[in-house]
Amino acid sequence: MSNIPKPGEPVRGSRSGAPIMALFDLFGRRWAMGVLWVTCENGPLTFRDLQAKCEGISPAVLNSRLKDLRDAQFIHRVDEGYAATPLGEKTYRQLVPLGALAKEWAKVIEVSE
């Protein structure tokens, strides 16, 4: 298993082991949330297709993120390539409203500057 953040263990930014902090640590890794997002929005993708959709990601980083997300059980291998697990899909559905909130926040910050 890769060295993924785990609930119940100290993680980057927190010694409490709180599950939310482990999740934020995992998704705070370069491209982790992007790989999950692209996979959920596009369905199963081959490595090359996923790399093309994640413009600018190197093969090494993609390989590393796929390993992390597979070990964390957010993504799995299927005949067509890589796909989100049910947990990955559920996580994505929770992140979509957070994305909308981030856009709203960006507007507020822009107005206040």
C-alpha positions as CSV (number, residue, x, y, z in Angstrom):
1,M,0.0,0.0,0.0
2,S,1.3,3.5,-0.8
3,N,1.9,6.0,1.9
4,I,-1.5,7.6,1.8
5,P,-2.9,9.6,4.8
6,K,-5.0,7.5,7.0
7,P,-7.7,8.4,9.5
8,G,-6.6,7.8,13.0
9,E,-3.0,8.7,12.2
10,P,-1.2,12.1,12.3
11,V,-1.3,13.7,8.9
12,R,0.1,16.8,7.3
13,G,-1.4,19.8,9.2
14,S,-2.9,17.7,12.0
15,R,-1.8,15.4,14.7
16,S,-5.4,14.5,15.7
17,G,-6.0,11.8,13.1
18,A,-9.4,13.2,12.3
19,P,-10.7,11.6,9.2
20,I,-11.5,14.9,7.5
21,M,-7.9,16.0,8.0
22,A,-6.6,12.8,6.4
23,L,-9.0,13.3,3.5
24,F,-7.8,16.9,3.0
25,D,-4.2,15.7,3.2
26,L,-4.9,13.2,0.4
27,F,-6.8,15.6,-1.8
28,G,-4.2,18.3,-1.1
29,R,-1.6,16.3,-3.0
30,R,-0.8,17.7,-6.4
31,W,-3.5,16.5,-9.0
32,A,-5.3,14.1,-6.5
33,M,-8.6,16.0,-6.6
34,G,-8.2,16.7,-10.3
35,V,-7.7,13.1,-11.2
36,L,-10.8,12.1,-9.2
37,W,-12.8,15.0,-10.7
38,V,-11.9,14.2,-14.3
39,T,-12.6,10.5,-13.8
40,C,-16.0,11.2,-12.3
41,E,-17.0,13.7,-15.1
42,N,-15.8,11.5,-17.9
43,G,-16.4,7.9,-16.8
44,P,-13.7,5.2,-17.2
45,L,-10.6,6.5,-18.9
46,T,-7.4,4.8,-20.1
47,F,-4.1,6.2,-18.7
48,R,-3.4,8.1,-21.9
49,D,-7.0,9.6,-22.0
50,L,-6.8,10.5,-18.4
51,Q,-3.4,12.2,-18.9
52,A,-4.9,14.1,-21.9
53,K,-7.9,15.3,-19.8
54,C,-5.5,16.4,-17.0
55,E,-3.6,18.8,-19.2
56,G,-0.1,19.3,-17.9
57,I,0.1,16.3,-15.6
58,S,3.3,14.2,-16.0
59,P,3.1,10.4,-16.4
60,A,5.0,10.0,-13.1
61,V,2.6,12.2,-11.2
62,L,-0.5,10.6,-12.7
63,N,0.9,7.2,-11.9
64,S,1.5,8.2,-8.3
65,R,-1.9,9.8,-7.9
66,L,-3.6,6.8,-9.4
67,K,-1.8,4.6,-6.9
68,D,-2.8,6.8,-4.0
69,L,-6.4,7.0,-5.1
70,R,-6.6,3.3,-5.7
71,D,-5.1,2.5,-2.3
72,A,-7.5,4.9,-0.7
73,Q,-10.4,3.2,-2.6
74,F,-11.6,6.3,-4.6
75,I,-10.6,4.9,-8.0
76,H,-10.3,1.3,-9.3
77,R,-9.2,-0.4,-12.5
78,V,-12.0,-1.6,-14.8
79,D,-11.8,-3.1,-18.3
80,E,-12.0,0.4,-19.9
81,G,-9.3,1.9,-17.7
82,Y,-9.7,3.8,-14.5
83,A,-13.0,4.6,-13.0
84,A,-14.3,6.1,-9.7
85,T,-15.5,3.7,-7.1
86,P,-18.9,4.3,-5.5
87,L,-17.0,6.1,-2.7
88,G,-15.2,8.2,-5.3
89,E,-18.5,9.1,-6.9
90,K,-20.0,10.0,-3.6
91,T,-17.0,12.1,-2.7
92,Y,-17.2,13.9,-6.1
93,R,-20.9,14.7,-5.5
94,Q,-20.0,16.2,-2.2
95,L,-17.2,18.3,-3.8
96,V,-19.4,19.8,-6.6
97,P,-21.2,22.2,-4.1
98,L,-17.9,23.1,-2.6
99,G,-16.7,24.1,-6.1
100,A,-19.7,26.4,-6.4
101,L,-19.0,27.9,-3.0
102,A,-15.3,28.4,-4.1
103,K,-16.5,30.4,-7.1
104,E,-18.8,32.5,-4.9
105,W,-15.9,33.1,-2.5
106,A,-13.7,34.2,-5.4
107,K,-16.2,36.8,-6.3
108,V,-16.4,38.1,-2.8
109,I,-12.6,38.3,-2.5
110,E,-12.4,40.1,-5.9
111,V,-14.9,42.7,-4.8
112,S,-13.2,43.4,-1.5
113,E,-9.8,44.0,-3.1
